[in-house]
């Protein structure tokens, strides 16, 4: 149900909001796990490589709509934080219209160009047929995926991360069952794996719409809500398009990396695919913190509670760093066993290559965690230029690493592309957040005077020896008390100003 993130301890709220997101992200990775496990064990390593070789193209096109729908949700979170229910509904209506148009366009474009792109990317001939089948079937059903992402992001914008989790778990469980039935039982090949995902997503969309109708009156749209002005349509586009392009920019780097991997052969592609599934599960907590900060920052920005955003970012960075160290260690130590789940016995070379990926990416996870938190915060504040710039720097670095390092370093060069891209993206994101951080001062808080604050704190919290003097002292002004309250909050959280 809708929840305001504008009151209460930031760390506690962020954790409560993040846990369902984390569980949801973990279950979402089961899509990839189920496809890879069943396809790799039932059909073979070449089929596993075929499914994995389409990941970059899916990320390029579906990632755009995912990022775009996240941007559409930002005005909704702003309106909810400002307690403007009419603006919430109209924002959702604008997002629904734009999402439907994007889904139709994506289906038409993707089903036409993706087979050709697989050839351009030099997909190995032995896996090209299965790769084409898998991606074409996937994109014929992409409307269900786009709709589910939009509905999930809209509900999260209202501070509710549990409801999307319920439907995501439903979709994941159903997907696992259907993949097994379609691939192992009905022998539908890689097309069955794609069809299972589409069916599971469509079921979740229908269930989500039913729950909104039954229990979320704030999202009950009326005919007048769709009578939108030009400005009301342009606002979500202003935020959604840059966030969508940002995801596509990152995906372009992934495509170039896939091109470099294809030149290394089917075993390298299979190893990268299997390790990538493990990696995606490992970074789920870091992604969840970033998603949580986007909603937390957006709601508090709408409520003009800027100091809470500063506190929330600092606390989330610490929590994210702790998770990064933990999951990195698990990947490095348990990596070979996890990879064998996908490729089975007798594929030791594939397992060794996959371990190179997991070690080289697992060590710098803390950098990736900070990237997610800062990018999510800036997006929640409605800042789109710098995250897009960071995406461009990430693209350039990934492309250069893929093209220049795979020659002399082979598979290791391909694995180093991601960590190098994280460092490049962090440079503008860190600069931009530090700039925003200096501006995140509550509107009624006067410029800080340290001496005045110390004196006000002494007056507001007297010791026994000074109590009589305080009784005779003048009462601090409302502005000073507000500044003291913010100062006390920051001190209580043990964070620097």
C-alpha positions as CSV (number, residue, x, y, z in Angstrom):
1,X,0.0,0.0,0.0
2,X,1.2,3.6,-0.5
3,X,3.7,4.7,2.1
4,X,5.2,8.2,2.6
5,X,9.0,8.2,3.0
6,X,9.1,11.7,4.3
7,X,9.0,11.1,8.0
8,X,10.9,8.7,10.3
9,X,14.5,7.6,10.4
10,X,15.9,7.6,6.9
11,X,18.0,4.4,7.4
12,X,15.1,2.5,8.8
13,X,12.8,3.6,6.0
14,X,15.4,2.9,3.3
15,X,16.0,-0.6,4.6
16,X,12.3,-1.4,4.9
17,X,11.8,-0.1,1.3
18,X,14.9,-1.9,0.0
19,X,14.3,-5.4,1.4
20,X,11.3,-6.1,-0.9
21,X,13.2,-4.6,-3.8
22,X,16.1,-6.9,-3.0
23,X,13.9,-10.0,-2.7
24,X,12.2,-8.9,-6.0
25,X,15.6,-8.5,-7.8
26,X,16.7,-11.9,-6.6
27,X,13.6,-13.5,-7.8
28,X,13.8,-11.6,-11.1
29,X,17.3,-13.1,-11.6
30,X,15.5,-16.5,-11.5
31,X,14.2,-15.7,-15.0
32,X,17.8,-15.8,-16.2
33,X,18.7,-18.7,-13.9
34,X,15.8,-20.8,-15.0
35,X,16.5,-20.2,-18.7
36,X,20.2,-20.8,-18.3
37,X,19.8,-23.9,-16.1
38,X,17.2,-25.7,-18.1
39,X,18.5,-24.7,-21.5
40,X,22.1,-25.5,-20.6
41,X,21.3,-28.8,-18.9
42,X,18.5,-30.0,-21.3
43,X,19.6,-28.7,-24.7
44,X,23.4,-28.1,-24.3
45,X,26.2,-25.5,-24.0
46,X,25.6,-24.2,-27.5
47,X,22.0,-23.4,-26.7
48,X,23.1,-21.7,-23.5
49,X,25.5,-19.6,-25.5
50,X,22.7,-18.8,-27.9
51,X,20.5,-17.4,-25.2
52,X,23.3,-15.5,-23.6
53,X,24.4,-14.0,-26.9
54,X,21.1,-12.1,-27.1
55,X,21.5,-10.4,-23.7
56,X,23.1,-7.3,-25.1
57,X,20.3,-6.7,-27.7
58,X,17.6,-7.3,-25.1
59,X,19.3,-4.8,-22.8
60,X,19.6,-2.3,-25.6
61,X,15.9,-2.3,-26.4
62,X,14.1,-3.5,-23.3
63,X,16.5,-1.5,-21.1
64,X,15.4,1.7,-22.8
65,X,11.8,1.1,-21.9
66,X,12.7,0.1,-18.3
67,X,14.7,3.3,-17.8
68,X,12.0,5.3,-19.5
69,X,9.3,4.0,-17.2
70,X,11.5,4.7,-14.2
71,X,11.7,8.3,-15.4
72,X,7.9,8.4,-15.8
73,X,7.5,7.5,-12.1
74,X,9.6,10.4,-10.9
75,X,6.8,13.1,-11.3
76,X,4.4,10.6,-9.7
77,X,6.7,10.4,-6.6
78,X,7.1,14.2,-6.5
79,X,3.3,14.6,-6.6
80,X,2.8,11.9,-3.9
81,X,5.4,13.5,-1.7
82,X,3.5,16.8,-2.1
83,X,0.2,15.1,-1.3
84,X,-1.4,16.1,-4.5
85,X,-3.6,13.2,-5.5
86,X,-5.0,14.8,-8.7
87,X,-1.5,15.3,-10.0
88,X,-0.6,11.7,-9.1
89,X,-3.4,10.4,-11.3
90,X,-2.6,12.7,-14.2
91,X,1.0,11.8,-14.0
92,X,0.2,8.1,-14.1
93,X,-2.2,8.7,-17.1
94,X,0.6,10.5,-19.0
95,X,3.0,7.6,-18.3
96,X,0.5,5.0,-19.4
97,X,-0.1,6.7,-22.7
98,X,3.6,7.1,-23.4
99,X,4.4,3.5,-22.3
100,X,1.7,2.1,-24.6
101,X,3.2,4.0,-27.6
102,X,6.7,2.9,-26.7
103,X,5.6,-0.8,-26.5
104,X,4.0,-0.8,-30.0
105,X,7.1,0.9,-31.5
106,X,9.5,-1.4,-29.8
107,X,7.7,-4.5,-31.0
108,X,7.7,-3.3,-34.6
109,X,11.3,-2.3,-34.6
110,X,12.9,-5.1,-32.5
111,X,11.3,-8.0,-34.4
112,X,12.5,-6.5,-37.7
113,X,16.1,-5.6,-36.9
114,X,17.4,-8.0,-34.3
115,X,18.0,-11.0,-36.6
116,X,20.1,-8.7,-38.8
117,X,22.0,-7.3,-35.8
118,X,22.9,-10.9,-34.7
119,X,24.7,-11.3,-38.0
120,X,26.4,-7.9,-37.8
121,X,27.7,-8.9,-34.3
122,X,29.3,-12.0,-35.8
123,X,27.3,-14.4,-33.6
124,X,29.0,-17.8,-34.0
125,X,27.2,-19.8,-36.8
126,X,26.6,-22.8,-34.6
127,X,24.4,-20.8,-32.2
128,X,23.0,-18.2,-34.6
129,X,19.7,-20.0,-35.4
130,X,18.8,-20.6,-31.8
131,X,19.8,-17.0,-30.9
132,X,17.5,-15.6,-33.6
133,X,14.6,-17.8,-32.5
134,X,14.9,-16.8,-28.9
135,X,15.1,-13.1,-29.4
136,X,12.4,-12.8,-32.0
137,X,9.9,-14.7,-29.8
138,X,11.0,-12.5,-26.8
139,X,10.3,-9.3,-28.6
140,X,6.9,-10.4,-29.9
141,X,5.8,-10.6,-26.3
142,X,7.7,-7.5,-25.0
143,X,4.5,-5.5,-24.4
144,X,3.9,-7.6,-21.3
145,X,7.4,-6.9,-20.0
146,X,7.0,-3.1,-20.7
147,X,3.6,-3.0,-19.0
148,X,4.8,-4.8,-15.9
149,X,7.8,-2.5,-15.5
150,X,5.6,0.6,-15.8
151,X,3.1,-0.7,-13.2
152,X,5.8,-1.7,-10.8
153,X,7.6,1.6,-11.0
154,X,4.4,3.5,-10.5
155,X,3.5,1.6,-7.4
156,X,7.0,2.0,-6.0
157,X,6.8,5.7,-6.6
158,X,4.0,5.7,-3.9
159,X,6.4,4.2,-1.4
160,X,5.1,0.6,-1.8
161,X,7.8,-1.8,-2.7
162,X,5.9,-4.9,-1.4
163,X,3.1,-5.1,-3.9
164,X,5.4,-5.3,-6.9
165,X,7.4,-7.9,-5.0
166,X,4.3,-10.1,-4.6
167,X,3.6,-10.1,-8.3
168,X,7.3,-10.5,-9.3
169,X,7.5,-13.6,-7.1
170,X,4.4,-14.9,-8.7
171,X,5.8,-14.3,-12.2
172,X,9.2,-15.9,-11.3
173,X,7.7,-19.0,-9.9
174,X,5.4,-19.4,-12.8
175,X,8.3,-18.8,-15.2
176,X,10.4,-21.5,-13.6
177,X,7.5,-24.0,-13.9
178,X,6.8,-23.0,-17.5
179,X,10.4,-23.1,-18.7
180,X,10.7,-26.6,-17.4
181,X,7.4,-27.6,-19.0
182,X,8.0,-26.0,-22.3
183,X,11.7,-26.9,-22.8
184,X,12.0,-30.2,-20.9
185,X,8.5,-31.5,-21.3
186,X,7.2,-30.2,-24.6
187,X,10.7,-30.0,-26.2
188,X,10.0,-26.5,-27.6
189,X,13.7,-25.6,-27.5
190,X,14.9,-22.0,-26.8
191,X,11.6,-20.7,-28.1
192,X,9.9,-22.4,-25.1
193,X,12.2,-20.5,-22.7
194,X,11.2,-17.2,-24.3
195,X,7.5,-18.0,-24.3
196,X,7.6,-19.1,-20.7
197,X,8.9,-15.6,-19.7
198,X,6.3,-13.8,-21.7
199,X,3.4,-15.9,-20.3
200,X,4.6,-15.3,-16.7
201,X,4.9,-11.6,-17.2
202,X,1.5,-11.3,-18.8
203,X,-0.1,-13.1,-15.8
204,X,1.6,-10.7,-13.4
205,X,0.3,-7.7,-15.4
206,X,-3.3,-8.9,-15.1
207,X,-2.9,-9.6,-11.4
208,X,-1.4,-6.2,-10.8
209,X,-4.2,-4.4,-12.6
210,X,-6.7,-6.4,-10.5
211,X,-5.1,-5.4,-7.2
212,X,-4.9,-1.7,-8.2
213,X,-8.6,-1.7,-9.0
214,X,-9.4,-3.5,-5.7
215,X,-7.1,-1.8,-3.2
216,X,-5.4,1.3,-4.6
217,X,-8.0,4.1,-5.1
218,X,-5.3,6.7,-5.6
219,X,-4.4,5.0,-8.9
220,X,-8.0,4.8,-10.1
221,X,-7.9,6.9,-13.3
222,X,-10.9,8.8,-14.7
223,X,-11.6,10.0,-18.1
224,X,-10.7,13.6,-17.2
225,X,-7.2,12.4,-16.0
226,X,-6.4,11.5,-19.7
227,X,-7.2,15.1,-20.9
228,X,-3.7,16.1,-20.5
229,X,-2.0,19.3,-21.4
230,X,1.2,19.4,-23.5
231,X,3.2,20.3,-20.5
232,X,1.9,17.3,-18.6
233,X,3.0,15.0,-21.4
234,X,6.4,16.7,-21.8
235,X,7.3,16.5,-18.1
236,X,7.5,12.7,-17.9
237,X,9.2,12.6,-21.3
238,X,11.8,15.2,-20.1
239,X,12.7,12.7,-17.4
240,X,11.9,9.4,-19.1
241,X,13.8,9.8,-22.4
242,X,17.2,10.6,-20.9
243,X,16.9,7.7,-18.4
244,X,15.9,5.4,-21.2
245,X,18.7,6.6,-23.4
246,X,21.1,6.2,-20.5
247,X,20.2,2.5,-20.3
248,X,20.6,2.1,-24.0
249,X,23.9,3.9,-24.0
250,X,25.1,1.4,-21.4
251,X,23.7,-1.4,-23.5
252,X,25.6,-0.3,-26.6
253,X,28.8,-0.9,-24.6
254,X,27.5,-4.4,-23.8
255,X,26.8,-5.1,-27.5
256,X,30.4,-4.1,-28.4
257,X,31.6,-6.4,-25.6
258,X,29.4,-9.2,-27.0
259,X,31.0,-8.6,-30.4
260,X,34.4,-9.0,-28.9
261,X,33.3,-12.2,-27.0
262,X,31.9,-13.7,-30.1
263,X,35.3,-13.6,-31.7
264,X,36.7,-15.7,-28.8
265,X,34.3,-18.6,-29.6
266,X,31.3,-20.3,-28.2
267,X,33.0,-21.5,-25.0
268,X,33.9,-17.9,-24.1
269,X,30.3,-16.8,-24.7
270,X,29.0,-19.7,-22.6
271,X,31.4,-18.8,-19.7
272,X,30.4,-15.2,-19.9
273,X,26.7,-16.1,-19.9
274,X,27.0,-18.4,-16.9
275,X,29.1,-16.0,-14.9
276,X,26.9,-13.2,-15.8
277,X,23.9,-15.0,-14.3
278,X,25.8,-15.3,-11.0
279,X,27.0,-11.7,-11.2
280,X,23.5,-10.4,-11.8
281,X,22.3,-12.1,-8.7
282,X,25.2,-10.8,-6.7
283,X,24.6,-7.1,-7.6
284,X,20.9,-7.3,-6.9
285,X,21.3,-5.8,-3.4
286,X,23.3,-2.9,-4.9
287,X,20.7,-2.2,-7.6
288,X,18.0,-2.3,-4.9
289,X,19.7,0.4,-2.9
290,X,19.9,2.6,-6.0
291,X,16.2,2.0,-6.7
292,X,15.2,2.8,-3.1
293,X,17.2,6.0,-3.2
294,X,15.5,7.2,-6.3
295,X,12.1,6.9,-4.7
296,X,13.3,8.2,-1.3
297,X,14.9,11.3,-2.9
298,X,11.9,12.0,-5.2
299,X,9.4,11.9,-2.4
300,X,11.5,14.1,0.0
301,X,12.3,16.4,-2.9
302,X,8.5,16.8,-3.5
303,X,8.0,17.5,0.3
304,X,11.1,19.9,0.3
305,X,12.8,17.9,3.0
306,X,16.3,18.2,1.5
307,X,18.3,17.5,4.6
308,X,16.7,14.0,4.8
309,X,18.1,13.2,1.4
310,X,21.6,14.0,2.5
311,X,21.3,11.8,5.5
312,X,19.7,9.0,3.5
313,X,22.5,9.0,0.9
314,X,25.3,8.8,3.4
315,X,23.7,6.0,5.3
316,X,22.8,4.1,2.1
317,X,26.4,4.3,0.8
318,X,27.6,2.7,4.0
319,X,25.1,-0.1,3.8
320,X,25.8,-0.7,0.1
321,X,29.5,-0.9,0.7
322,X,29.0,-3.6,3.4
323,X,26.8,-5.7,1.0
324,X,29.4,-5.2,-1.8
325,X,32.2,-6.7,0.2
326,X,30.0,-9.7,1.3
327,X,28.6,-10.6,-2.1
328,X,32.0,-10.1,-3.7
329,X,33.5,-12.6,-1.3
330,X,30.8,-15.2,-2.0
331,X,31.2,-14.9,-5.7
332,X,35.0,-15.4,-5.5
333,X,34.8,-18.3,-3.1
334,X,31.7,-20.1,-4.4
335,X,32.0,-19.1,-8.1
336,X,33.1,-22.4,-9.6
337,X,30.3,-24.4,-7.9
338,X,27.7,-21.9,-9.0
339,X,28.8,-21.9,-12.6
340,X,28.7,-25.7,-12.7
341,X,24.9,-25.5,-12.0
342,X,24.6,-24.2,-15.6
343,X,27.2,-26.0,-17.6
344,X,27.3,-29.4,-15.8
345,X,30.3,-31.7,-15.5
346,X,33.0,-32.0,-18.1
347,X,33.2,-28.2,-18.9
348,X,36.2,-27.3,-16.9
349,X,37.5,-24.8,-19.3
350,X,34.2,-22.9,-19.3
351,X,34.3,-22.9,-15.5
352,X,37.8,-21.6,-15.4
353,X,36.9,-18.7,-17.7
354,X,33.8,-17.9,-15.7
355,X,35.9,-17.7,-12.5
356,X,38.1,-15.1,-14.1
357,X,35.0,-13.0,-14.7
358,X,33.7,-13.4,-11.1
359,X,37.0,-12.5,-9.5
360,X,37.7,-9.4,-11.7
361,X,34.1,-8.1,-11.2
362,X,33.6,-9.1,-7.6
363,X,36.6,-7.2,-6.1
364,X,35.4,-3.7,-7.1
365,X,31.7,-4.2,-6.3
366,X,31.8,-1.3,-3.7
367,X,32.4,1.1,-6.6
368,X,29.3,-0.2,-8.4
369,X,27.3,0.2,-5.2
370,X,28.2,3.9,-4.9
371,X,27.4,4.3,-8.6
372,X,23.9,3.0,-8.1
373,X,23.2,5.1,-5.0
374,X,24.4,8.4,-6.5
375,X,22.7,7.8,-9.9
376,X,19.4,6.8,-8.2
377,X,19.5,9.9,-6.0
378,X,20.2,12.3,-8.9
379,X,17.4,10.7,-10.9
380,X,15.0,11.0,-8.0
381,X,15.9,14.7,-7.8
382,X,15.0,15.1,-11.5
383,X,18.6,15.6,-12.6
384,X,19.0,13.7,-15.9
385,X,22.0,15.4,-17.7
386,X,24.8,14.1,-15.5
387,X,23.5,10.5,-15.3
388,X,23.3,10.5,-19.1
389,X,26.8,11.9,-19.3
390,X,28.0,9.2,-16.9
391,X,26.3,6.6,-19.2
392,X,28.2,8.1,-22.2
393,X,31.5,7.8,-20.3
394,X,30.6,4.2,-19.3
395,X,29.9,3.4,-22.9
396,X,33.2,4.9,-24.2
397,X,35.2,3.1,-21.6
398,X,33.5,-0.3,-22.1
399,X,33.9,-0.1,-25.9
400,X,37.6,0.9,-25.7
401,X,38.3,-1.9,-23.2
402,X,36.4,-4.5,-25.2
403,X,38.2,-3.6,-28.5
404,X,41.6,-2.9,-27.1
405,X,42.0,-5.4,-24.3
406,X,40.5,-8.6,-25.7
407,X,43.3,-8.8,-28.2
408,X,46.3,-8.8,-25.8
409,X,44.5,-10.2,-22.7
410,X,41.8,-12.4,-24.3
411,X,38.9,-13.3,-22.0
412,X,40.3,-11.3,-19.1
413,X,40.2,-8.1,-21.2
414,X,36.5,-8.6,-21.8
415,X,36.0,-9.1,-18.1
416,X,37.8,-5.9,-17.1
417,X,35.6,-3.8,-19.3
418,X,32.8,-3.5,-16.7
419,X,35.0,-2.4,-13.7
420,X,36.8,0.2,-15.8
421,X,33.4,1.5,-17.0
422,X,32.2,1.8,-13.4
423,X,35.2,4.0,-12.5
424,X,34.6,6.2,-15.6
425,X,30.9,6.7,-14.7
426,X,31.6,7.5,-11.1
427,X,33.7,10.5,-11.9
428,X,30.8,12.8,-13.2
429,X,28.2,11.2,-10.8
430,X,30.4,11.9,-7.7
431,X,31.1,15.5,-8.8
432,X,27.4,16.1,-9.5
433,X,26.1,14.6,-6.2
434,X,28.6,16.7,-4.2
435,X,27.4,19.8,-6.1
436,X,23.8,18.9,-5.3
437,X,24.6,18.0,-1.7
438,X,25.7,21.6,-1.0
439,X,22.3,22.7,-2.3
440,X,20.2,20.3,-0.3
441,X,19.3,22.7,2.5
442,X,15.7,22.9,3.8
443,X,14.0,26.1,2.5
444,X,13.4,27.5,6.0
445,X,16.9,26.8,7.3
446,X,19.0,29.9,7.5
447,X,22.7,30.0,6.5
448,X,24.6,28.1,9.2
449,X,26.7,29.9,11.7
450,X,28.6,27.3,13.8
451,X,29.0,29.6,16.8
452,X,25.3,30.3,16.8
453,X,24.4,26.6,16.4
454,X,26.7,25.6,19.3
455,X,25.1,28.3,21.5
456,X,21.6,27.3,20.5
457,X,22.4,23.6,21.2
458,X,23.7,24.5,24.7
459,X,20.5,26.5,25.3
460,X,18.2,23.9,24.0
461,X,19.9,21.0,26.0
462,X,21.1,22.5,29.3
463,X,23.3,20.7,31.8
464,X,22.4,20.9,35.5
465,X,25.0,23.6,36.1
466,X,23.6,25.9,33.4
467,X,20.0,25.3,33.9
468,X,19.2,28.4,36.0
469,X,20.9,30.6,33.4
470,X,19.0,29.0,30.6
471,X,15.7,29.8,32.3
472,X,16.6,33.5,32.1
473,X,18.0,33.3,28.5
474,X,15.8,34.4,25.6
475,X,14.0,31.6,23.7
476,X,15.8,30.7,20.4
477,X,13.9,31.7,17.3
478,X,12.0,29.1,15.1
479,X,14.7,29.4,12.4
480,X,17.4,28.6,14.9
481,X,15.5,25.7,16.4
482,X,14.9,24.2,12.9
483,X,18.6,24.4,12.2
484,X,19.4,22.8,15.5
485,X,16.9,20.0,14.8
486,X,18.7,19.3,11.5
487,X,22.1,19.5,13.3
488,X,20.9,17.1,15.9
489,X,19.6,14.6,13.3
490,X,22.9,14.6,11.5
491,X,24.8,14.2,14.8
492,X,22.5,11.4,15.9
493,X,23.3,9.5,12.7
494,X,27.0,10.1,13.2
495,X,27.4,11.7,9.8
496,X,29.4,14.7,8.7
497,X,27.7,17.8,7.4
